[in-house]
Amino acid sequence: MPTSAMWFVWDAGLVVTLMGIGCMLGSVLGCIYNVSQWIGPSPLCIPLVAILISLAVMTATAHWFTMTTNPGVIPKEAHIHPFDPEAEENGLKSPRDLELVYCEPCDRKYPKRAEHCHTCNGCVVLLDHHCPWVNNCIGINNAKNFILMLLYISMTCFYMITLTVVQVLTCTSQCGFKGDTHPGRVGVWVLAISSLFFLLCAIMFIMEMYSIAEDEAYGAIAAQLSLDQESREHESKFRQRLGVLFGSDRFGWHWLIPGRDVHRRRRNAEMGLILGYHDD
């Protein structure tokens, strides 16, 4: 299913999303201000700020693509691959080896790996949850961006915490979190928001990794892809499962780069195995 088109959920959930964006943006700007006040116009200031800006850009990019990518809502006109008992008896693995379930809101049958989301008004393939921080479902098409978002937020926040703590510990005069000292009240904001977001996103990242490692749906898809491509048999099981979401069989640098069309490298036959339907 093509995912190049912009996707956006317009509802009250945008308020929560904008709050999160505002908190992160305020923390990054506050941290840059503190670093400039701490080190001043020195050669060391440039790389420290450049690292922070780079992490913030990667975070913002991953957030944008998570929020504006169709999570994997099955089109109404899609041709669903039905369950084939004869194939199961013969031990064959194909897109037809799917158990279909009836979705009452959609009034039709869909692959069991899809779940209905009332906010997105459709059944989403490999639905994880509907995330208020991006005001979108997390599914087959944007799970990679969501995982990268959690990773880059954790890295950005940890970096800001480190800069703030080091500033206080190494400063020789007028340092603290009160009055006219540095990092002052701005430092309190940066430390509080960064610590909160770091804990939340780091925990969620670990939970996502655990879910991918243990969820039978990812295992079933990875197993079918392994039979379709013998070269995958030597890959670790966890890497195969990650590959289902990250758009390729093997790790590559593109795994670390957010983007909209995550599965553009896959053949149509592979996408049929993963999605359980085709558009033709």
C-alpha positions as CSV (number, residue, x, y, z in Angstrom):
1,M,0.0,0.0,0.0
2,P,1.5,3.4,-1.0
3,T,2.2,5.7,1.9
4,S,3.6,8.7,0.1
5,A,0.4,10.8,0.6
6,M,0.1,13.0,3.6
7,W,-2.0,11.7,6.5
8,F,-3.4,13.9,9.3
9,V,-5.9,13.3,12.1
10,W,-7.8,16.5,12.8
11,D,-9.3,16.3,16.3
12,A,-8.8,17.5,19.9
13,G,-5.9,15.2,20.3
14,L,-3.8,17.8,18.6
15,V,-3.8,19.8,21.8
16,V,-1.8,17.1,23.6
17,T,0.6,16.8,20.6
18,L,1.2,20.6,20.5
19,M,1.9,20.6,24.3
20,G,4.5,17.9,23.9
21,I,6.1,19.7,21.0
22,G,6.2,23.0,23.0
23,C,7.8,21.3,26.0
24,M,10.5,19.7,24.0
25,L,11.2,22.8,21.9
26,G,11.3,25.0,25.0
27,S,13.8,22.6,26.6
28,V,16.1,22.5,23.6
29,L,16.1,26.3,23.3
30,G,16.7,26.6,27.1
31,C,19.6,24.2,27.0
32,I,21.2,26.1,24.0
33,Y,20.8,29.3,26.0
34,N,22.4,27.8,29.1
35,V,25.3,26.4,27.1
36,S,26.0,29.8,25.5
37,Q,25.9,31.5,28.9
38,W,28.2,28.8,30.4
39,I,30.9,28.5,27.7
40,G,30.4,31.7,25.8
41,P,31.9,32.3,22.4
42,S,34.4,29.5,22.5
43,P,35.3,26.8,20.0
44,L,33.8,24.2,22.4
45,C,30.3,25.8,22.2
46,I,29.9,25.0,18.5
47,P,30.2,21.2,18.6
48,L,28.1,21.0,21.9
49,V,25.3,23.0,20.4
50,A,25.6,21.2,17.0
51,I,25.2,17.8,18.6
52,L,22.1,19.0,20.4
53,I,20.6,20.5,17.3
54,S,21.3,17.4,15.3
55,L,19.5,15.2,17.9
56,A,16.6,17.6,18.0
57,V,16.2,17.6,14.2
58,M,16.2,13.8,14.1
59,T,13.6,13.8,16.9
60,A,11.4,16.3,15.2
61,T,11.7,14.5,11.8
62,A,10.7,11.2,13.4
63,H,7.8,12.8,15.2
64,W,6.6,14.5,12.0
65,F,6.6,11.3,10.0
66,T,5.0,9.3,12.8
67,M,2.2,11.9,13.0
68,T,1.7,12.4,9.2
69,T,2.0,8.9,7.9
70,N,-0.9,6.6,7.3
71,P,-0.3,4.0,10.1
72,G,-1.6,1.1,7.9
73,V,-5.4,1.6,7.7
74,I,-6.8,-1.1,5.3
75,P,-8.6,0.5,2.4
76,K,-12.2,-0.3,1.9
77,E,-11.6,-1.6,-1.6
78,A,-8.7,-3.8,-0.6
79,H,-8.7,-7.5,-1.7
80,I,-8.2,-9.5,1.5
81,H,-6.2,-12.7,1.4
82,P,-8.6,-15.4,2.8
83,F,-7.6,-18.2,5.1
84,D,-6.7,-21.3,3.2
85,P,-7.1,-24.5,5.2
86,E,-5.7,-26.7,2.4
87,A,-2.5,-24.7,2.5
88,E,-2.3,-25.1,6.3
89,E,-2.7,-28.8,6.0
90,N,0.0,-29.1,3.4
91,G,2.4,-26.9,5.5
92,L,2.5,-24.2,2.9
93,K,3.2,-20.6,3.9
94,S,1.5,-18.0,1.7
95,P,-0.5,-14.7,2.0
96,R,-3.6,-16.9,2.1
97,D,-2.6,-18.4,5.5
98,L,-4.5,-15.8,7.3
99,E,-7.3,-16.0,9.8
100,L,-9.9,-13.4,9.1
101,V,-12.0,-11.7,11.8
102,Y,-15.2,-9.7,11.4
103,C,-15.0,-6.0,12.1
104,E,-18.4,-4.6,13.1
105,P,-17.6,-0.9,12.6
106,C,-16.2,-1.6,9.1
107,D,-18.8,-4.3,8.4
108,R,-16.4,-6.7,6.7
109,K,-13.7,-9.2,7.4
110,Y,-10.1,-8.3,7.9
111,P,-6.8,-10.2,8.7
112,K,-6.6,-11.0,12.4
113,R,-3.3,-9.0,12.6
114,A,-5.4,-5.8,12.0
115,E,-7.4,-4.0,14.8
116,H,-10.0,-1.3,14.5
117,C,-9.3,2.2,15.7
118,H,-12.3,4.4,16.2
119,T,-10.2,7.6,16.1
120,C,-8.6,6.8,12.8
121,N,-11.9,5.2,11.6
122,G,-10.4,2.0,10.2
123,C,-8.6,-1.2,10.8
124,V,-4.9,-0.8,11.2
125,V,-2.4,-3.6,10.3
126,L,-0.3,-4.5,13.3
127,L,-1.9,-1.8,15.5
128,D,0.2,-1.1,18.6
129,H,-1.8,1.8,20.1
130,H,-3.2,5.2,19.4
131,C,-0.6,7.6,20.6
132,P,-1.8,11.0,21.9
133,W,1.7,12.5,21.6
134,V,1.6,12.2,17.8
135,N,-2.3,12.1,17.5
136,N,-2.1,9.0,15.3
137,C,-2.2,5.3,15.5
138,I,1.1,3.3,15.5
139,G,0.9,0.6,12.9
140,I,2.9,-1.2,10.2
141,N,3.6,2.0,8.2
142,N,4.8,4.3,11.0
143,A,6.0,2.0,13.8
144,K,9.6,2.5,12.6
145,N,9.3,6.3,12.9
146,F,7.7,5.9,16.3
147,I,10.5,3.7,17.6
148,L,13.1,6.1,16.2
149,M,11.2,9.0,17.8
150,L,11.4,7.3,21.2
151,L,15.1,6.6,20.7
152,Y,16.0,10.1,19.6
153,I,13.9,11.8,22.3
154,S,15.7,9.6,24.9
155,M,19.1,10.5,23.5
156,T,18.3,14.2,23.2
157,C,16.9,14.4,26.8
158,F,19.9,12.5,28.2
159,Y,22.2,14.8,26.4
160,M,20.5,17.9,27.8
161,I,20.5,16.4,31.4
162,T,24.2,15.7,31.0
163,L,25.0,19.3,29.8
164,T,23.0,20.8,32.7
165,V,24.5,18.6,35.4
166,V,28.1,19.1,34.1
167,Q,27.5,22.9,33.9
168,V,26.6,23.0,37.6
169,L,29.4,20.7,38.7
170,T,32.1,22.5,36.8
171,C,31.1,26.1,37.2
172,T,33.4,28.0,39.5
173,S,31.2,30.9,40.4
174,Q,27.5,32.1,40.4
175,C,26.2,28.6,39.7
176,G,22.9,27.2,40.8
177,F,19.2,27.0,40.1
178,K,18.1,30.3,41.7
179,G,18.1,34.0,41.0
180,D,20.7,35.3,38.5
181,T,22.8,32.2,38.7
182,H,23.3,29.8,35.8
183,P,21.7,27.6,34.7
184,G,19.1,29.2,37.0
185,R,15.4,28.7,36.6
186,V,15.9,27.8,32.9
187,G,18.1,25.0,34.1
188,V,15.3,23.8,36.4
189,W,12.9,23.7,33.4
190,V,15.4,21.9,31.2
191,L,16.3,19.3,33.9
192,A,12.6,18.7,34.8
193,I,11.2,18.3,31.3
194,S,14.3,16.3,30.1
195,S,14.2,13.9,33.0
196,L,10.4,13.3,32.6
197,F,10.6,12.8,28.8
198,F,13.7,10.6,29.1
199,L,12.1,8.3,31.6
200,L,8.8,8.0,29.7
201,C,10.4,7.5,26.3
202,A,13.2,5.2,27.5
203,I,10.6,2.9,29.2
204,M,8.4,3.0,26.2
205,F,11.3,2.1,23.9
206,I,12.2,-0.9,26.0
207,M,8.5,-1.9,26.0
208,E,8.3,-1.7,22.2
209,M,11.5,-3.8,21.9
210,Y,10.0,-6.4,24.2
211,S,6.7,-6.4,22.4
212,I,8.4,-6.9,19.0
213,A,10.5,-9.8,20.5
214,E,7.5,-11.6,22.0
215,D,4.5,-10.8,19.8
216,E,3.4,-13.8,17.8
217,A,2.1,-11.6,14.9
218,Y,5.7,-10.3,14.2
219,G,7.0,-13.9,14.5
220,A,4.5,-15.3,12.0
221,I,5.2,-12.6,9.4
222,A,9.0,-12.9,9.9
223,A,8.7,-16.7,9.5
224,Q,6.8,-16.4,6.2
225,L,9.3,-13.9,4.9
226,S,12.1,-16.3,5.9
227,L,10.5,-19.0,3.8
228,D,10.1,-16.6,0.9
229,Q,13.8,-15.6,1.1
230,E,16.2,-18.3,2.2
231,S,18.9,-15.8,2.9
232,R,16.9,-14.6,5.9
233,E,17.3,-17.9,7.7
234,H,20.7,-16.9,9.0
235,E,19.4,-13.6,10.5
236,S,18.6,-13.4,14.2
237,K,14.9,-13.8,15.0
238,F,14.8,-10.4,16.7
239,R,16.4,-8.7,13.7
240,Q,13.9,-10.5,11.4
241,R,11.0,-9.1,13.5
242,L,12.5,-5.6,13.4
243,G,12.9,-5.9,9.7
244,V,9.1,-6.4,9.3
245,L,8.6,-2.8,10.7
246,F,11.8,-1.2,9.4
247,G,11.3,-2.1,5.7
248,S,14.2,-4.4,4.8
249,D,15.5,-7.8,5.6
250,R,18.9,-6.6,6.8
251,F,20.1,-3.7,8.9
252,G,21.2,-0.7,7.0
253,W,21.7,3.0,7.7
254,H,18.2,3.7,6.5
255,W,17.0,2.0,9.6
256,L,18.2,5.0,11.6
257,I,16.7,7.6,9.2
258,P,13.0,8.6,9.6
259,G,10.9,8.6,6.5
260,R,7.3,8.3,5.1
261,D,7.5,5.3,2.7
262,V,9.2,2.9,5.0
263,H,8.6,-0.2,2.9
264,R,9.6,1.2,-0.5
265,R,12.4,-1.3,-0.8
266,R,10.0,-4.3,-0.5
267,R,8.6,-6.2,-3.4
268,N,4.8,-6.4,-3.9
269,A,4.8,-10.1,-2.9
270,E,6.5,-9.3,0.4
271,M,4.0,-6.5,1.1
272,G,1.2,-9.0,0.5
273,L,2.7,-11.3,3.1
274,I,3.0,-8.5,5.6
275,L,-0.3,-6.7,5.0
276,G,-2.5,-9.6,4.2
277,Y,-4.2,-7.8,1.4
278,H,-3.5,-6.2,-2.0
279,D,-4.9,-3.2,-3.8
280,D,-5.2,-4.7,-7.3
